[in-house]
């Protein structure tokens, strides 16, 4: 994952290095212990996938990308 870009409304844009055809899920956490899926899983169509995360009201937010098993 590249450094996230904060957009004008406070949303975050992520560029994720991916493998075409594999599925990925973005997750967020406030404490690095409990992780919550954000949005729906995406299937990569190229080597970089761009996704947007809505602005959070939490004082801090951590992000991670999980590669999911293909169905």
N, C-alpha and C positions, 0 to 999 in steps of 0.2 A: 504494500500500500504506500503510495506517495504521501507527502505531507498534505493534509486536508486543506481545502480552500474555503474560506468563509465568504459567502456571497452577501450581497447588499442587504437582504432581509434577515440575515443571520443564519440561513440554512447553510449546510456544509456539503460541499461537493467532494466526493472521493474518487480517486483514480486507482483502480485495483489491478495488479498484474495477474492475469488469469490464463487458464488453458481453455481454448475453444471447446465447447461441448460439455464442460464441467459446470456444476451448480455451486453457487456461493450464497451465503447468508451473512448480512451485516448484523452485528450485535452491539448493543450499548450497555454500559454499566456506570454506576456512580461510585462503586467501591472496589472494583476489580475482582469481586467475589461472585456477585449475582449478575448474570448476563441475560438480556432480553432481546429477542429477535426484533429487528426494525424493518418494517416493510415485508415484502415477500422475497423468497429466494429467487435469484436470477440465473439463467443459463448463459454462460459467456459465449459471445459470437466472435470474439477477437482476443488478442493478447492483452488488451487493456479494456476494462469495463468501467464506465463512469456511472455513478449513482449519486442521488441527492438525499440527504438526511434532513428532516425538518428541524428548525431551531428548537433547542431544548430550553426548558425553564429551570433545569437543575443547575446548581452552582458550578458543577464540573461534570464532564461526560467523557468517558473513555470509549473507544471504538475498536472493534476487531472484525476480521473477516474469517468465516469458517468455510472450508471447502466441504461440501456435502457429498454423500455417496449418490451416484446416479441411480435413478429408479429402474 
